Amino acid sequence: MRWNEETGTAGVFYHPSNNANGIKQDCLRPLVAWELDTRRIRRGEYDGTTVLMDKFDGTRCPTTSL
């Protein structure tokens, strides 16, 4: 969710979030999200998204973290 201090309203910040449990900005400013539903790490950009990782050593990323 996103809070707009000027209007006092909340709105959608990141959609679809795919049950993301962590969102961070990288050095280039786009958001990087760790998505549980899709089991991938994705970078959202103004013109779409880039999947940074969805496999490790040829297998799907785990659904849970330690």
mmCIF file as Biopython writes it, N, C-alpha, C and O atoms, coordinates in Angstrom:
data_model
#
loop_
_atom_site.group_PDB
_atom_site.id
_atom_site.type_symbol
_atom_site.label_atom_id
_atom_site.label_alt_id
_atom_site.label_comp_id
_atom_site.label_asym_id
_atom_site.label_entity_id
_atom_site.label_seq_id
_atom_site.pdbx_PDB_ins_code
_atom_site.Cartn_x
_atom_site.Cartn_y
_atom_site.Cartn_z
_atom_site.occupancy
_atom_site.B_iso_or_equiv
_atom_site.auth_seq_id
_atom_site.auth_asym_id
_atom_site.pdbx_PDB_model_num
ATOM 1   N N  . MET A ? 1  ? 0.838  -1.178  0.000   1.0 0.0 1  A 1 
ATOM 2   C CA . MET A ? 1  ? 0.000  0.000   0.000   1.0 0.0 1  A 1 
ATOM 3   C C  . MET A ? 1  ? 0.891  1.252   0.000   1.0 0.0 1  A 1 
ATOM 4   O O  . MET A ? 1  ? 2.046  1.210   0.424   1.0 0.0 1  A 1 
ATOM 5   N N  . ARG A ? 2  ? 0.339  2.334   -0.473  1.0 0.0 2  A 1 
ATOM 6   C CA . ARG A ? 2  ? 1.052  3.605   -0.534  1.0 0.0 2  A 1 
ATOM 7   C C  . ARG A ? 2  ? 0.197  4.654   0.179   1.0 0.0 2  A 1 
ATOM 8   O O  . ARG A ? 2  ? -1.015 4.717   -0.025  1.0 0.0 2  A 1 
ATOM 9   N N  . TRP A ? 3  ? 0.831  5.467   1.006   1.0 0.0 3  A 1 
ATOM 10  C CA . TRP A ? 3  ? 0.147  6.540   1.724   1.0 0.0 3  A 1 
ATOM 11  C C  . TRP A ? 3  ? 0.434  7.860   1.035   1.0 0.0 3  A 1 
ATOM 12  O O  . TRP A ? 3  ? 1.596  8.188   0.791   1.0 0.0 3  A 1 
ATOM 13  N N  . ASN A ? 4  ? -0.614 8.631   0.714   1.0 0.0 4  A 1 
ATOM 14  C CA . ASN A ? 4  ? -0.457 9.944   0.113   1.0 0.0 4  A 1 
ATOM 15  C C  . ASN A ? 4  ? -0.722 10.979  1.204   1.0 0.0 4  A 1 
ATOM 16  O O  . ASN A ? 4  ? -1.864 11.186  1.615   1.0 0.0 4  A 1 
ATOM 17  N N  . GLU A ? 5  ? 0.332  11.614  1.659   1.0 0.0 5  A 1 
ATOM 18  C CA . GLU A ? 5  ? 0.217  12.563  2.763   1.0 0.0 5  A 1 
ATOM 19  C C  . GLU A ? 5  ? -0.611 13.789  2.386   1.0 0.0 5  A 1 
ATOM 20  O O  . GLU A ? 5  ? -1.305 14.349  3.234   1.0 0.0 5  A 1 
ATOM 21  N N  . GLU A ? 6  ? -0.548 14.207  1.136   1.0 0.0 6  A 1 
ATOM 22  C CA . GLU A ? 6  ? -1.296 15.396  0.695   1.0 0.0 6  A 1 
ATOM 23  C C  . GLU A ? 6  ? -2.807 15.177  0.733   1.0 0.0 6  A 1 
ATOM 24  O O  . GLU A ? 6  ? -3.552 16.055  1.167   1.0 0.0 6  A 1 
ATOM 25  N N  . THR A ? 7  ? -3.261 14.000  0.277   1.0 0.0 7  A 1 
ATOM 26  C CA . THR A ? 7  ? -4.699 13.744  0.229   1.0 0.0 7  A 1 
ATOM 27  C C  . THR A ? 7  ? -5.213 12.946  1.415   1.0 0.0 7  A 1 
ATOM 28  O O  . THR A ? 7  ? -6.421 12.871  1.638   1.0 0.0 7  A 1 
ATOM 29  N N  . GLY A ? 8  ? -4.296 12.345  2.183   1.0 0.0 8  A 1 
ATOM 30  C CA . GLY A ? 8  ? -4.701 11.532  3.324   1.0 0.0 8  A 1 
ATOM 31  C C  . GLY A ? 8  ? -5.340 10.214  2.932   1.0 0.0 8  A 1 
ATOM 32  O O  . GLY A ? 8  ? -6.150 9.668   3.682   1.0 0.0 8  A 1 
ATOM 33  N N  . THR A ? 9  ? -4.983 9.695   1.757   1.0 0.0 9  A 1 
ATOM 34  C CA . THR A ? 9  ? -5.565 8.440   1.279   1.0 0.0 9  A 1 
ATOM 35  C C  . THR A ? 9  ? -4.489 7.377   1.087   1.0 0.0 9  A 1 
ATOM 36  O O  . THR A ? 9  ? -3.307 7.682   0.928   1.0 0.0 9  A 1 
ATOM 37  N N  . ALA A ? 10 ? -4.929 6.128   1.107   1.0 0.0 10 A 1 
ATOM 38  C CA . ALA A ? 10 ? -4.043 4.996   0.834   1.0 0.0 10 A 1 
ATOM 39  C C  . ALA A ? 10 ? -4.427 4.403   -0.506  1.0 0.0 10 A 1 
ATOM 40  O O  . ALA A ? 10 ? -5.595 4.432   -0.895  1.0 0.0 10 A 1 
ATOM 41  N N  . GLY A ? 11 ? -3.453 3.869   -1.207  1.0 0.0 11 A 1 
ATOM 42  C CA . GLY A ? 11 ? -3.715 3.253   -2.501  1.0 0.0 11 A 1 
ATOM 43  C C  . GLY A ? 11 ? -2.753 2.112   -2.755  1.0 0.0 11 A 1 
ATOM 44  O O  . GLY A ? 11 ? -1.870 1.831   -1.945  1.0 0.0 11 A 1 
ATOM 45  N N  . VAL A ? 12 ? -2.934 1.464   -3.880  1.0 0.0 12 A 1 
ATOM 46  C CA . VAL A ? 12 ? -2.084 0.342   -4.259  1.0 0.0 12 A 1 
ATOM 47  C C  . VAL A ? 12 ? -0.717 0.868   -4.675  1.0 0.0 12 A 1 
ATOM 48  O O  . VAL A ? 12 ? -0.621 1.812   -5.459  1.0 0.0 12 A 1 
ATOM 49  N N  . PHE A ? 13 ? 0.330  0.261   -4.152  1.0 0.0 13 A 1 
ATOM 50  C CA . PHE A ? 13 ? 1.695  0.677   -4.461  1.0 0.0 13 A 1 
ATOM 51  C C  . PHE A ? 13 ? 2.347  -0.267  -5.450  1.0 0.0 13 A 1 
ATOM 52  O O  . PHE A ? 13 ? 3.041  0.181   -6.362  1.0 0.0 13 A 1 
ATOM 53  N N  . TYR A ? 14 ? 2.139  -1.558  -5.291  1.0 0.0 14 A 1 
ATOM 54  C CA . TYR A ? 14 ? 2.835  -2.549  -6.107  1.0 0.0 14 A 1 
ATOM 55  C C  . TYR A ? 14 ? 1.837  -3.637  -6.480  1.0 0.0 14 A 1 
ATOM 56  O O  . TYR A ? 14 ? 1.400  -4.405  -5.623  1.0 0.0 14 A 1 
ATOM 57  N N  . HIS A ? 15 ? 1.472  -3.702  -7.779  1.0 0.0 15 A 1 
ATOM 58  C CA . HIS A ? 15 ? 0.486  -4.681  -8.204  1.0 0.0 15 A 1 
ATOM 59  C C  . HIS A ? 15 ? 0.858  -5.232  -9.570  1.0 0.0 15 A 1 
ATOM 60  O O  . HIS A ? 15 ? 1.187  -4.435  -10.448 1.0 0.0 15 A 1 
ATOM 61  N N  . PRO A ? 16 ? 0.831  -6.503  -9.808  1.0 0.0 16 A 1 
ATOM 62  C CA . PRO A ? 16 ? 0.517  -7.531  -8.832  1.0 0.0 16 A 1 
ATOM 63  C C  . PRO A ? 16 ? 1.735  -7.815  -7.966  1.0 0.0 16 A 1 
ATOM 64  O O  . PRO A ? 16 ? 2.861  -7.868  -8.462  1.0 0.0 16 A 1 
ATOM 65  N N  . SER A ? 17 ? 1.508  -7.994  -6.692  1.0 0.0 17 A 1 
ATOM 66  C CA . SER A ? 17 ? 2.630  -8.216  -5.778  1.0 0.0 17 A 1 
ATOM 67  C C  . SER A ? 17 ? 3.045  -9.671  -5.716  1.0 0.0 17 A 1 
ATOM 68  O O  . SER A ? 17 ? 4.157  -9.978  -5.287  1.0 0.0 17 A 1 
ATOM 69  N N  . ASN A ? 18 ? 2.156  -10.587 -6.143  1.0 0.0 18 A 1 
ATOM 70  C CA . ASN A ? 18 ? 2.454  -12.019 -6.109  1.0 0.0 18 A 1 
ATOM 71  C C  . ASN A ? 18 ? 2.929  -12.465 -4.734  1.0 0.0 18 A 1 
ATOM 72  O O  . ASN A ? 18 ? 3.835  -13.289 -4.609  1.0 0.0 18 A 1 
ATOM 73  N N  . ASN A ? 19 ? 2.296  -11.900 -3.699  1.0 0.0 19 A 1 
ATOM 74  C CA . ASN A ? 19 ? 2.598  -12.223 -2.305  1.0 0.0 19 A 1 
ATOM 75  C C  . ASN A ? 19 ? 4.061  -11.925 -1.976  1.0 0.0 19 A 1 
ATOM 76  O O  . ASN A ? 19 ? 4.735  -12.725 -1.328  1.0 0.0 19 A 1 
ATOM 77  N N  . ALA A ? 20 ? 4.543  -10.771 -2.427  1.0 0.0 20 A 1 
ATOM 78  C CA . ALA A ? 20 ? 5.927  -10.374 -2.172  1.0 0.0 20 A 1 
ATOM 79  C C  . ALA A ? 20 ? 6.145  -10.195 -0.677  1.0 0.0 20 A 1 
ATOM 80  O O  . ALA A ? 20 ? 5.344  -9.550  0.001   1.0 0.0 20 A 1 
ATOM 81  N N  . ASN A ? 21 ? 7.235  -10.769 -0.162  1.0 0.0 21 A 1 
ATOM 82  C CA . ASN A ? 21 ? 7.533  -10.607 1.256   1.0 0.0 21 A 1 
ATOM 83  C C  . ASN A ? 21 ? 8.708  -9.671  1.490   1.0 0.0 21 A 1 
ATOM 84  O O  . ASN A ? 21 ? 9.182  -9.535  2.618   1.0 0.0 21 A 1 
ATOM 85  N N  . GLY A ? 22 ? 9.174  -9.033  0.441   1.0 0.0 22 A 1 
ATOM 86  C CA . GLY A ? 22 ? 10.229 -8.050  0.565   1.0 0.0 22 A 1 
ATOM 87  C C  . GLY A ? 22 ? 10.325 -7.222  -0.700  1.0 0.0 22 A 1 
ATOM 88  O O  . GLY A ? 22 ? 10.330 -7.764  -1.805  1.0 0.0 22 A 1 
ATOM 89  N N  . ILE A ? 23 ? 10.402 -5.915  -0.543  1.0 0.0 23 A 1 
ATOM 90  C CA . ILE A ? 23 ? 10.538 -5.012  -1.682  1.0 0.0 23 A 1 
ATOM 91  C C  . ILE A ? 23 ? 11.624 -4.005  -1.355  1.0 0.0 23 A 1 
ATOM 92  O O  . ILE A ? 23 ? 11.644 -3.447  -0.258  1.0 0.0 23 A 1 
ATOM 93  N N  . LYS A ? 24 ? 12.525 -3.767  -2.294  1.0 0.0 24 A 1 
ATOM 94  C CA . LYS A ? 24 ? 13.651 -2.866  -2.077  1.0 0.0 24 A 1 
ATOM 95  C C  . LYS A ? 24 ? 13.927 -2.121  -3.370  1.0 0.0 24 A 1 
ATOM 96  O O  . LYS A ? 24 ? 13.642 -2.632  -4.453  1.0 0.0 24 A 1 
ATOM 97  N N  . GLN A ? 25 ? 14.474 -0.930  -3.270  1.0 0.0 25 A 1 
ATOM 98  C CA . GLN A ? 25 ? 14.948 -0.225  -4.466  1.0 0.0 25 A 1 
ATOM 99  C C  . GLN A ? 25 ? 16.393 -0.603  -4.701  1.0 0.0 25 A 1 
ATOM 100 O O  . GLN A ? 25 ? 17.184 -0.656  -3.760  1.0 0.0 25 A 1 
ATOM 101 N N  . ASP A ? 26 ? 16.750 -0.872  -5.965  1.0 0.0 26 A 1 
ATOM 102 C CA . ASP A ? 26 ? 18.150 -1.119  -6.265  1.0 0.0 26 A 1 
ATOM 103 C C  . ASP A ? 26 ? 18.836 0.204   -6.616  1.0 0.0 26 A 1 
ATOM 104 O O  . ASP A ? 26 ? 18.216 1.265   -6.537  1.0 0.0 26 A 1 
ATOM 105 N N  . CYS A ? 27 ? 20.102 0.142   -6.998  1.0 0.0 27 A 1 
ATOM 106 C CA . CYS A ? 27 ? 20.873 1.363   -7.238  1.0 0.0 27 A 1 
ATOM 107 C C  . CYS A ? 27 ? 20.340 2.163   -8.432  1.0 0.0 27 A 1 
ATOM 108 O O  . CYS A ? 27 ? 20.617 3.357   -8.540  1.0 0.0 27 A 1 
ATOM 109 N N  . LEU A ? 28 ? 19.580 1.527   -9.329  1.0 0.0 28 A 1 
ATOM 110 C CA . LEU A ? 28 ? 19.015 2.222   -10.479 1.0 0.0 28 A 1 
ATOM 111 C C  . LEU A ? 28 ? 17.624 2.768   -10.199 1.0 0.0 28 A 1 
ATOM 112 O O  . LEU A ? 28 ? 17.010 3.367   -11.082 1.0 0.0 28 A 1 
ATOM 113 N N  . ARG A ? 29 ? 17.113 2.571   -8.984  1.0 0.0 29 A 1 
ATOM 114 C CA . ARG A ? 29 ? 15.839 3.072   -8.472  1.0 0.0 29 A 1 
ATOM 115 C C  . ARG A ? 29 ? 14.620 2.212   -8.730  1.0 0.0 29 A 1 
ATOM 116 O O  . ARG A ? 29 ? 13.616 2.431   -8.053  1.0 0.0 29 A 1 
ATOM 117 N N  . PRO A ? 30 ? 14.608 1.233   -9.664  1.0 0.0 30 A 1 
ATOM 118 C CA . PRO A ? 30 ? 13.423 0.390   -9.771  1.0 0.0 30 A 1 
ATOM 119 C C  . PRO A ? 30 ? 13.270 -0.468  -8.510  1.0 0.0 30 A 1 
ATOM 120 O O  . PRO A ? 30 ? 14.226 -0.652  -7.757  1.0 0.0 30 A 1 
ATOM 121 N N  . LEU A ? 31 ? 12.074 -0.982  -8.292  1.0 0.0 31 A 1 
ATOM 122 C CA . LEU A ? 31 ? 11.814 -1.841  -7.153  1.0 0.0 31 A 1 
ATOM 123 C C  . LEU A ? 31 ? 12.200 -3.276  -7.474  1.0 0.0 31 A 1 
ATOM 124 O O  . LEU A ? 31 ? 11.962 -3.765  -8.579  1.0 0.0 31 A 1 
ATOM 125 N N  . VAL A ? 32 ? 12.801 -3.944  -6.494  1.0 0.0 32 A 1 
ATOM 126 C CA . VAL A ? 32 ? 13.110 -5.362  -6.588  1.0 0.0 32 A 1 
ATOM 127 C C  . VAL A ? 32 ? 12.243 -6.064  -5.567  1.0 0.0 32 A 1 
ATOM 128 O O  . VAL A ? 32 ? 12.246 -5.691  -4.394  1.0 0.0 32 A 1 
ATOM 129 N N  . ALA A ? 33 ? 11.487 -7.089  -5.995  1.0 0.0 33 A 1 
ATOM 130 C CA . ALA A ? 33 ? 10.561 -7.788  -5.103  1.0 0.0 33 A 1 
ATOM 131 C C  . ALA A ? 33 ? 10.896 -9.270  -5.048  1.0 0.0 33 A 1 
ATOM 132 O O  . ALA A ? 33 ? 11.222 -9.889  -6.061  1.0 0.0 33 A 1 
ATOM 133 N N  . TRP A ? 34 ? 10.808 -9.828  -3.842  1.0 0.0 34 A 1 
ATOM 134 C CA . TRP A ? 34 ? 10.957 -11.252 -3.613  1.0 0.0 34 A 1 
ATOM 135 C C  . TRP A ? 34 ? 9.547  -11.809 -3.517  1.0 0.0 34 A 1 
ATOM 136 O O  . TRP A ? 34 ? 8.848  -11.562 -2.534  1.0 0.0 34 A 1 
ATOM 137 N N  . GLU A ? 35 ? 9.117  -12.563 -4.535  1.0 0.0 35 A 1 
ATOM 138 C CA . GLU A ? 35 ? 7.733  -13.008 -4.653  1.0 0.0 35 A 1 
ATOM 139 C C  . GLU A ? 35 ? 7.587  -14.476 -4.261  1.0 0.0 35 A 1 
ATOM 140 O O  . GLU A ? 35 ? 8.249  -15.344 -4.829  1.0 0.0 35 A 1 
ATOM 141 N N  . LEU A ? 36 ? 6.721  -14.748 -3.290  1.0 0.0 36 A 1 
ATOM 142 C CA . LEU A ? 36 ? 6.497  -16.113 -2.843  1.0 0.0 36 A 1 
ATOM 143 C C  . LEU A ? 36 ? 5.644  -16.908 -3.822  1.0 0.0 36 A 1 
ATOM 144 O O  . LEU A ? 36 ? 5.952  -18.065 -4.104  1.0 0.0 36 A 1 
ATOM 145 N N  . ASP A ? 37 ? 4.570  -16.306 -4.349  1.0 0.0 37 A 1 
ATOM 146 C CA . ASP A ? 37 ? 3.656  -17.045 -5.230  1.0 0.0 37 A 1 
ATOM 147 C C  . ASP A ? 37 ? 4.331  -17.518 -6.502  1.0 0.0 37 A 1 
ATOM 148 O O  . ASP A ? 37 ? 4.077  -18.637 -6.950  1.0 0.0 37 A 1 
ATOM 149 N N  . THR A ? 38 ? 5.181  -16.698 -7.093  1.0 0.0 38 A 1 
ATOM 150 C CA . THR A ? 38 ? 5.832  -17.057 -8.355  1.0 0.0 38 A 1 
ATOM 151 C C  . THR A ? 38 ? 7.224  -17.646 -8.148  1.0 0.0 38 A 1 
ATOM 152 O O  . THR A ? 38 ? 7.854  -18.119 -9.094  1.0 0.0 38 A 1 
ATOM 153 N N  . ARG A ? 39 ? 7.701  -17.613 -6.898  1.0 0.0 39 A 1 
ATOM 154 C CA . ARG A ? 39 ? 9.020  -18.166 -6.539  1.0 0.0 39 A 1 
ATOM 155 C C  . ARG A ? 39 ? 10.122 -17.543 -7.396  1.0 0.0 39 A 1 
ATOM 156 O O  . ARG A ? 39 ? 10.916 -18.245 -8.023  1.0 0.0 39 A 1 
ATOM 157 N N  . ARG A ? 40 ? 10.151 -16.202 -7.409  1.0 0.0 40 A 1 
ATOM 158 C CA . ARG A ? 40 ? 11.158 -15.510 -8.206  1.0 0.0 40 A 1 
ATOM 159 C C  . ARG A ? 40 ? 11.497 -14.161 -7.582  1.0 0.0 40 A 1 
ATOM 160 O O  . ARG A ? 40 ? 10.805 -13.667 -6.692  1.0 0.0 40 A 1 
ATOM 161 N N  . ILE A ? 41 ? 12.581 -13.590 -8.081  1.0 0.0 41 A 1 
ATOM 162 C CA . ILE A ? 41 ? 12.965 -12.225 -7.725  1.0 0.0 41 A 1 
ATOM 163 C C  . ILE A ? 41 ? 12.770 -11.406 -8.989  1.0 0.0 41 A 1 
ATOM 164 O O  . ILE A ? 41 ? 13.305 -11.741 -10.046 1.0 0.0 41 A 1 
ATOM 165 N N  . ARG A ? 42 ? 11.998 -10.328 -8.874  1.0 0.0 42 A 1 
ATOM 166 C CA . ARG A ? 42 ? 11.610 -9.551  -10.045 1.0 0.0 42 A 1 
ATOM 167 C C  . ARG A ? 42 ? 11.910 -8.070  -9.826  1.0 0.0 42 A 1 
ATOM 168 O O  . ARG A ? 42 ? 11.720 -7.539  -8.732  1.0 0.0 42 A 1 
ATOM 169 N N  . ARG A ? 43 ? 12.381 -7.417  -10.882 1.0 0.0 43 A 1 
ATOM 170 C CA . ARG A ? 43 ? 12.602 -5.972  -10.832 1.0 0.0 43 A 1 
ATOM 171 C C  . ARG A ? 43 ? 11.530 -5.304  -11.677 1.0 0.0 43 A 1 
ATOM 172 O O  . ARG A ? 43 ? 11.399 -5.586  -12.869 1.0 0.0 43 A 1 
ATOM 173 N N  . GLY A ? 44 ? 10.765 -4.417  -11.051 1.0 0.0 44 A 1 
ATOM 174 C CA . GLY A ? 44 ? 9.736  -3.669  -11.763 1.0 0.0 44 A 1 
ATOM 175 C C  . GLY A ? 44 ? 10.335 -2.417  -12.360 1.0 0.0 44 A 1 
ATOM 176 O O  . GLY A ? 44 ? 11.013 -1.655  -11.671 1.0 0.0 44 A 1 
ATOM 177 N N  . GLU A ? 45 ? 10.090 -2.206  -13.621 1.0 0.0 45 A 1 
ATOM 178 C CA . GLU A ? 45 ? 10.602 -1.041  -14.313 1.0 0.0 45 A 1 
ATOM 179 C C  . GLU A ? 45 ? 9.439  -0.274  -14.921 1.0 0.0 45 A 1 
ATOM 180 O O  . GLU A ? 45 ? 8.322  -0.789  -14.961 1.0 0.0 45 A 1 
ATOM 181 N N  . TYR A ? 46 ? 9.672  0.929   -15.391 1.0 0.0 46 A 1 
ATOM 182 C CA . TYR A ? 46 ? 8.604  1.754   -15.929 1.0 0.0 46 A 1 
ATOM 183 C C  . TYR A ? 46 ? 7.945  1.134   -17.150 1.0 0.0 46 A 1 
ATOM 184 O O  . TYR A ? 46 ? 6.762  1.371   -17.398 1.0 0.0 46 A 1 
ATOM 185 N N  . ASP A ? 47 ? 8.689  0.343   -17.915 1.0 0.0 47 A 1 
ATOM 186 C CA . ASP A ? 47 ? 8.145  -0.240  -19.129 1.0 0.0 47 A 1 
ATOM 187 C C  . ASP A ? 47 ? 7.841  -1.730  -18.996 1.0 0.0 47 A 1 
ATOM 188 O O  . ASP A ? 47 ? 7.662  -2.409  -20.008 1.0 0.0 47 A 1 
ATOM 189 N N  . GLY A ? 48 ? 7.781  -2.249  -17.784 1.0 0.0 48 A 1 
ATOM 190 C CA . GLY A ? 48 ? 7.492  -3.661  -17.573 1.0 0.0 48 A 1 
ATOM 191 C C  . GLY A ? 48 ? 8.296  -4.214  -16.413 1.0 0.0 48 A 1 
ATOM 192 O O  . GLY A ? 48 ? 8.668  -3.476  -15.501 1.0 0.0 48 A 1 
ATOM 193 N N  . THR A ? 49 ? 8.562  -5.503  -16.443 1.0 0.0 49 A 1 
ATOM 194 C CA . THR A ? 49 ? 9.319  -6.136  -15.375 1.0 0.0 49 A 1 
ATOM 195 C C  . THR A ? 49 ? 10.399 -7.022  -15.952 1.0 0.0 49 A 1 
ATOM 196 O O  . THR A ? 49 ? 10.315 -7.461  -17.099 1.0 0.0 49 A 1 
ATOM 197 N N  . THR A ? 50 ? 11.409 -7.280  -15.154 1.0 0.0 50 A 1 
ATOM 198 C CA . THR A ? 50 ? 12.497 -8.172  -15.506 1.0 0.0 50 A 1 
ATOM 199 C C  . THR A ? 50 ? 12.628 -9.201  -14.402 1.0 0.0 50 A 1 
ATOM 200 O O  . THR A ? 50 ? 12.753 -8.837  -13.233 1.0 0.0 50 A 1 
ATOM 201 N N  . VAL A ? 51 ? 12.602 -10.485 -14.749 1.0 0.0 51 A 1 
ATOM 202 C CA . VAL A ? 51 ? 12.830 -11.540 -13.766 1.0 0.0 51 A 1 
ATOM 203 C C  . VAL A ? 51 ? 14.338 -11.660 -13.572 1.0 0.0 51 A 1 
ATOM 204 O O  . VAL A ? 51 ? 15.073 -11.964 -14.511 1.0 0.0 51 A 1 
ATOM 205 N N  . LEU A ? 52 ? 14.783 -11.421 -12.356 1.0 0.0 52 A 1 
ATOM 206 C CA . LEU A ? 52 ? 16.213 -11.502 -12.061 1.0 0.0 52 A 1 
ATOM 207 C C  . LEU A ? 52 ? 16.631 -12.931 -11.730 1.0 0.0 52 A 1 
ATOM 208 O O  . LEU A ? 52 ? 17.740 -13.351 -12.060 1.0 0.0 52 A 1 
ATOM 209 N N  . MET A ? 53 ? 15.726 -13.687 -11.068 1.0 0.0 53 A 1 
ATOM 210 C CA . MET A ? 53 ? 16.059 -15.054 -10.699 1.0 0.0 53 A 1 
ATOM 211 C C  . MET A ? 53 ? 14.788 -15.848 -10.449 1.0 0.0 53 A 1 
ATOM 212 O O  . MET A ? 53 ? 13.890 -15.391 -9.741  1.0 0.0 53 A 1 
ATOM 213 N N  . ASP A ? 54 ? 14.713 -17.039 -11.034 1.0 0.0 54 A 1 
ATOM 214 C CA . ASP A ? 54 ? 13.623 -17.955 -10.706 1.0 0.0 54 A 1 
ATOM 215 C C  . ASP A ? 54 ? 14.110 -19.394 -10.588 1.0 0.0 54 A 1 
ATOM 216 O O  . ASP A ? 54 ? 13.332 -20.298 -10.283 1.0 0.0 54 A 1 
ATOM 217 N N  . LYS A ? 55 ? 15.401 -19.600 -10.832 1.0 0.0 55 A 1 
ATOM 218 C CA . LYS A ? 55 ? 16.009 -20.923 -10.668 1.0 0.0 55 A 1 
ATOM 219 C C  . LYS A ? 55 ? 17.403 -20.776 -10.065 1.0 0.0 55 A 1 
ATOM 220 O O  . LYS A ? 55 ? 18.059 -19.748 -10.230 1.0 0.0 55 A 1 
ATOM 221 N N  . PHE A ? 56 ? 17.839 -21.811 -9.371  1.0 0.0 56 A 1 
ATOM 222 C CA . PHE A ? 56 ? 19.193 -21.860 -8.843  1.0 0.0 56 A 1 
ATOM 223 C C  . PHE A ? 56 ? 19.706 -23.269 -9.055  1.0 0.0 56 A 1 
ATOM 224 O O  . PHE A ? 56 ? 19.077 -24.234 -8.621  1.0 0.0 56 A 1 
ATOM 225 N N  . ASP A ? 57 ? 20.832 -23.393 -9.712  1.0 0.0 57 A 1 
ATOM 226 C CA . ASP A ? 57 ? 21.389 -24.705 -10.067 1.0 0.0 57 A 1 
ATOM 227 C C  . ASP A ? 57 ? 20.377 -25.568 -10.809 1.0 0.0 57 A 1 
ATOM 228 O O  . ASP A ? 57 ? 20.330 -26.781 -10.608 1.0 0.0 57 A 1 
ATOM 229 N N  . GLY A ? 58 ? 19.562 -24.947 -11.670 1.0 0.0 58 A 1 
ATOM 230 C CA . GLY A ? 58 ? 18.621 -25.664 -12.499 1.0 0.0 58 A 1 
ATOM 231 C C  . GLY A ? 58 ? 17.305 -26.041 -11.838 1.0 0.0 58 A 1 
ATOM 232 O O  . GLY A ? 58 ? 16.458 -26.659 -12.483 1.0 0.0 58 A 1 
ATOM 233 N N  . THR A ? 59 ? 17.106 -25.690 -10.579 1.0 0.0 59 A 1 
ATOM 234 C CA . THR A ? 59 ? 15.854 -26.013 -9.899  1.0 0.0 59 A 1 
ATOM 235 C C  . THR A ? 59 ? 15.146 -24.734 -9.488  1.0 0.0 59 A 1 
ATOM 236 O O  . THR A ? 59 ? 15.765 -23.681 -9.337  1.0 0.0 59 A 1 
ATOM 237 N N  . ARG A ? 60 ? 13.826 -24.848 -9.310  1.0 0.0 60 A 1 
ATOM 238 C CA . ARG A ? 60 ? 13.022 -23.701 -8.880  1.0 0.0 60 A 1 
ATOM 239 C C  . ARG A ? 60 ? 13.500 -23.215 -7.518  1.0 0.0 60 A 1 
ATOM 240 O O  . ARG A ? 60 ? 13.959 -24.000 -6.688  1.0 0.0 60 A 1 
ATOM 241 N N  . CYS A ? 61 ? 13.385 -21.903 -7.303  1.0 0.0 61 A 1 
ATOM 242 C CA . CYS A ? 61 ? 13.733 -21.346 -6.007  1.0 0.0 61 A 1 
ATOM 243 C C  . CYS A ? 61 ? 12.786 -21.910 -4.951  1.0 0.0 61 A 1 
ATOM 244 O O  . CYS A ? 61 ? 11.636 -22.215 -5.267  1.0 0.0 61 A 1 
ATOM 245 N N  . PRO A ? 62 ? 13.236 -22.056 -3.710  1.0 0.0 62 A 1 
ATOM 246 C CA . PRO A ? 62 ? 12.351 -22.580 -2.660  1.0 0.0 62 A 1 
ATOM 247 C C  . PRO A ? 62 ? 11.206 -21.619 -2.381  1.0 0.0 62 A 1 
ATOM 248 O O  . PRO A ? 62 ? 11.317 -20.422 -2.645  1.0 0.0 62 A 1 
ATOM 249 N N  . THR A ? 63 ? 10.107 -22.140 -1.847  1.0 0.0 63 A 1 
ATOM 250 C CA . THR A ? 63 ? 8.939  -21.306 -1.545  1.0 0.0 63 A 1 
ATOM 251 C C  . THR A ? 63 ? 9.072  -20.617 -0.212  1.0 0.0 63 A 1 
ATOM 252 O O  . THR A ? 63 ? 8.377  -19.630 0.031   1.0 0.0 63 A 1 
ATOM 253 N N  . THR A ? 64 ? 9.921  -21.085 0.648   1.0 0.0 64 A 1 
ATOM 254 C CA . THR A ? 64 ? 10.107 -20.444 1.956   1.0 0.0 64 A 1 
ATOM 255 C C  . THR A ? 64 ? 11.581 -20.176 2.172   1.0 0.0 64 A 1 
ATOM 256 O O  . THR A ? 64 ? 12.438 -20.810 1.558   1.0 0.0 64 A 1 
ATOM 257 N N  . SER A ? 65 ? 11.862 -19.242 3.039   1.0 0.0 65 A 1 
ATOM 258 C CA . SER A ? 65 ? 13.257 -18.929 3.355   1.0 0.0 65 A 1 
ATOM 259 C C  . SER A ? 65 ? 13.561 -19.424 4.746   1.0 0.0 65 A 1 
ATOM 260 O O  . SER A ? 65 ? 12.648 -19.650 5.540   1.0 0.0 65 A 1 
ATOM 261 N N  . LEU A ? 66 ? 14.824 -19.595 5.051   1.0 0.0 66 A 1 
ATOM 262 C CA . LEU A ? 66 ? 15.235 -20.078 6.379   1.0 0.0 66 A 1 
ATOM 263 C C  . LEU A ? 66 ? 15.161 -18.975 7.397   1.0 0.0 66 A 1 
ATOM 264 O O  . LEU A ? 66 ? 15.469 -19.194 8.569   1.0 0.0 66 A 1 
#
